[in-house]
Every structure is written in structure tokens, then in C-alpha cells.
Amino acid sequence: MFVIDKASDAHRRAERVSYPFEAMSIGDSILIEEFRRAESARVAAIQFAKRRNGAYKFSLRKTREGWRIFRIA
């Protein structure tokens, strides 16, 4: 399970899914330590956005801790 790092203090409950994309607000991110899993999550984020007609956008970034997927729109 992944922990969402909130950009604000608002707390929402996420559904039980592989990745909590729907619960993420703009500016939120999830940390993934392994590159292979991060690539899998990136593809899942693209598919998630497509199913919602582009209402969501994500960005994958390398950090010191691992890889972060940010919600950017």
C-alpha cells in the first residue's frame, strides 16, 4: 500500500486499489522506491487519466528516496 503525501491538511479516505490516484489532490505525490514498480505505476496513472478523459495528469520524478508520482492537474 502507498502513503499519499498531502499538499494540504485535508484528509480523504481512499478506496482500496493498487494506486490511490483518485484520492490524490493536485500537488500530492506517492513514493515508490523501486524503478520497475515506478514504471508500472506510471503506466497505471496514464491509463487512469485516459479513463477519466484527461481530468487527471501525473508526472514521474526521480528523488533521493526513490521515484515520486505527482498529480499535476
Secondary structure as a PSIPRED ss2 file (coil, helix, strand):
# PSIPRED VFORMAT (PSIPRED V4.0)

   1 M C   1.000  0.000  0.000
   2 F C   1.000  0.000  0.000
   3 V C   1.000  0.000  0.000
   4 I E   0.000  0.000  1.000
   5 D E   0.000  0.000  1.000
   6 K C   1.000  0.000  0.000
   7 A C   1.000  0.000  0.000
   8 S C   1.000  0.000  0.000
   9 D C   1.000  0.000  0.000
  10 A C   1.000  0.000  0.000
  11 H C   1.000  0.000  0.000
  12 R C   1.000  0.000  0.000
  13 R C   1.000  0.000  0.000
  14 A C   1.000  0.000  0.000
  15 E C   1.000  0.000  0.000
  16 R C   1.000  0.000  0.000
  17 V C   1.000  0.000  0.000
  18 S C   1.000  0.000  0.000
  19 Y C   1.000  0.000  0.000
  20 P C   1.000  0.000  0.000
  21 F H   0.000  1.000  0.000
  22 E H   0.000  1.000  0.000
  23 A H   0.000  1.000  0.000
  24 M C   1.000  0.000  0.000
  25 S C   1.000  0.000  0.000
  26 I C   1.000  0.000  0.000
  27 G C   1.000  0.000  0.000
  28 D C   1.000  0.000  0.000
  29 S E   0.000  0.000  1.000
  30 I E   0.000  0.000  1.000
  31 L E   0.000  0.000  1.000
  32 I E   0.000  0.000  1.000
  33 E C   1.000  0.000  0.000
  34 E C   1.000  0.000  0.000
  35 F H   0.000  1.000  0.000
  36 R H   0.000  1.000  0.000
  37 R H   0.000  1.000  0.000
  38 A H   0.000  1.000  0.000
  39 E H   0.000  1.000  0.000
  40 S H   0.000  1.000  0.000
  41 A H   0.000  1.000  0.000
  42 R H   0.000  1.000  0.000
  43 V H   0.000  1.000  0.000
  44 A H   0.000  1.000  0.000
  45 A H   0.000  1.000  0.000
  46 I H   0.000  1.000  0.000
  47 Q H   0.000  1.000  0.000
  48 F H   0.000  1.000  0.000
  49 A H   0.000  1.000  0.000
  50 K H   0.000  1.000  0.000
  51 R H   0.000  1.000  0.000
  52 R C   1.000  0.000  0.000
  53 N C   1.000  0.000  0.000
  54 G C   1.000  0.000  0.000
  55 A C   1.000  0.000  0.000
  56 Y C   1.000  0.000  0.000
  57 K C   1.000  0.000  0.000
  58 F E   0.000  0.000  1.000
  59 S E   0.000  0.000  1.000
  60 L E   0.000  0.000  1.000
  61 R E   0.000  0.000  1.000
  62 K E   0.000  0.000  1.000
  63 T C   1.000  0.000  0.000
  64 R C   1.000  0.000  0.000
  65 E C   1.000  0.000  0.000
  66 G C   1.000  0.000  0.000
  67 W E   0.000  0.000  1.000
  68 R E   0.000  0.000  1.000
  69 I E   0.000  0.000  1.000
  70 F E   0.000  0.000  1.000
  71 R E   0.000  0.000  1.000
  72 I C   1.000  0.000  0.000
  73 A C   1.000  0.000  0.000
